[in-house]
Amino acid sequence: MIIEGKGNQGWVKFYIGVDKYDIYKIETSRLNAVYIYKKNKDDKLYLSYHNRIWKTTKEISKHKQTLLKLPSPKMNVAYRHEVYVLGIETDSKKIKLKSFGGYGIDMGDINAPYHA
């Protein structure tokens, strides 16, 4: 079942299973976001995939406009989030939580090691 809502700030769609009324997918026009949920081995839903794109324009200097050969002093800017969940840990003894200082911190500001 697909339920769609529209309002002043855009639209949202919910993709709902008719057997247990679980939400398997959410799409929204705000930030062009998609959330996809799957069931784990315990038959519980978890976030499997997420994607969103923030787009805007930014004023640039006349010098940069000339260098980039742009017709206007405004430049398109975008920021994209994309997450694939590769595994889930439910054993609380194996989960280590760390506070990053609360709200106002961008995920790009967190110094985390990269493990390919």
C-alpha positions as a printed NumPy array, in Angstrom:
array([[  0.   ,   0.   ,   0.   ],
       [  1.326,   3.473,  -0.86 ],
       [  0.164,   6.505,   1.105],
       [  1.084,   9.959,  -0.154],
       [  0.728,  13.245,   1.683],
       [  1.165,  16.754,   0.306],
       [  1.66 ,  20.017,   2.148],
       [  3.267,  23.454,   2.003],
       [  6.793,  22.022,   2.219],
       [  6.402,  19.248,  -0.365],
       [  5.229,  15.655,  -0.365],
       [  5.966,  12.371,   1.405],
       [  5.212,   8.77 ,   0.38 ],
       [  5.016,   5.761,   2.689],
       [  5.302,   2.241,   1.269],
       [  3.497,   0.022,   3.771],
       [  3.184,  -3.762,   3.884],
       [ -0.436,  -4.832,   4.132],
       [  0.325,  -7.912,   6.25 ],
       [  1.661,  -6.165,   9.401],
       [  1.465,  -2.508,   8.303],
       [  5.253,  -2.176,   8.466],
       [  6.795,   0.791,   6.65 ],
       [  9.345,  -0.493,   4.122],
       [ 10.187,   2.711,   2.281],
       [  9.769,   6.457,   2.756],
       [ 10.313,   9.022,   0.015],
       [ 10.079,  12.761,   0.526],
       [ 10.521,  15.779,  -1.723],
       [ 12.25 ,  17.642,   1.073],
       [ 15.984,  17.034,   0.455],
       [ 15.006,  14.391,  -2.14 ],
       [ 15.297,  11.807,   0.656],
       [ 14.78 ,   8.043,   0.489],
       [ 14.724,   5.664,   3.469],
       [ 14.557,   1.893,   2.847],
       [ 13.881,  -0.578,   5.642],
       [ 14.425,  -4.348,   5.655],
       [ 13.739,  -7.07 ,   8.173],
       [ 16.549,  -8.677,  10.145],
       [ 16.778, -12.302,  11.303],
       [ 14.447, -11.472,  14.24 ],
       [ 11.789, -10.154,  11.816],
       [ 12.316,  -6.551,  12.992],
       [ 12.702,  -3.636,  10.594],
       [ 15.978,  -1.742,  10.381],
       [ 17.211,   1.103,   8.216],
       [ 18.976,  -0.578,   5.305],
       [ 19.622,   2.408,   3.007],
       [ 19.328,   6.184,   3.182],
       [ 19.974,   8.876,   0.591],
       [ 19.313,  12.603,   0.558],
       [ 20.569,  15.598,  -1.379],
       [ 20.615,  19.208,  -0.2  ],
       [ 20.858,  21.75 ,  -3.026],
       [ 21.146,  25.527,  -3.013],
       [ 22.986,  28.369,  -4.72 ],
       [ 25.869,  30.37 ,  -3.288],
       [ 27.089,  33.841,  -4.121],
       [ 30.676,  33.913,  -5.388],
       [ 33.084,  36.781,  -6.001],
       [ 33.439,  38.394,  -9.417],
       [ 36.992,  37.015,  -9.592],
       [ 35.803,  33.414,  -9.054],
       [ 32.971,  33.949, -11.528],
       [ 35.52 ,  34.992, -14.153],
       [ 37.848,  32.074, -13.385],
       [ 34.992,  29.547, -13.55 ],
       [ 33.522,  31.254, -16.637],
       [ 30.054,  31.402, -15.092],
       [ 27.356,  33.663, -16.542],
       [ 26.118,  34.766, -13.094],
       [ 27.663,  35.375,  -9.649],
       [ 25.655,  32.469,  -8.241],
       [ 26.937,  28.898,  -8.16 ],
       [ 25.006,  25.669,  -7.603],
       [ 26.035,  23.814,  -4.451],
       [ 24.962,  20.32 ,  -3.336],
       [ 25.633,  18.084,  -0.354],
       [ 24.775,  14.397,  -0.563],
       [ 24.316,  11.792,   2.179],
       [ 24.237,   8.122,   1.245],
       [ 24.297,   5.279,   3.755],
       [ 24.351,   1.523,   3.245],
       [ 23.886,  -0.58 ,   6.373],
       [ 26.239,  -3.535,   6.053],
       [ 25.514,  -5.205,   9.371],
       [ 23.602,  -4.914,  12.612],
       [ 24.845,  -5.554,  16.138],
       [ 22.157,  -6.186,  18.758],
       [ 24.33 ,  -7.508,  21.613],
       [ 24.54 ,  -4.544,  24.014],
       [ 27.864,  -5.821,  25.407],
       [ 29.494,  -5.347,  22.003],
       [ 28.056,  -1.873,  21.362],
       [ 30.226,   1.095,  22.31 ],
       [ 28.491,   4.462,  22.375],
       [ 30.366,   7.728,  22.213],
       [ 28.934,  11.208,  22.511],
       [ 29.998,  13.68 ,  19.834],
       [ 28.833,  16.719,  21.774],
       [ 25.161,  16.775,  20.859],
       [ 23.473,  18.774,  18.148],
       [ 25.218,  21.271,  15.94 ],
       [ 28.045,  18.967,  14.83 ],
       [ 28.264,  17.949,  11.203],
       [ 29.231,  14.341,  10.543],
       [ 32.125,  15.6  ,   8.408],
       [ 33.617,  17.271,  11.494],
       [ 33.985,  13.989,  13.394],
       [ 37.51 ,  12.617,  13.266],
       [ 36.816,   8.913,  12.715],
       [ 39.202,   6.314,  11.306],
       [ 38.481,   4.953,   7.846],
       [ 38.509,   1.175,   7.47 ],
       [ 38.058,   0.165,   3.838]])
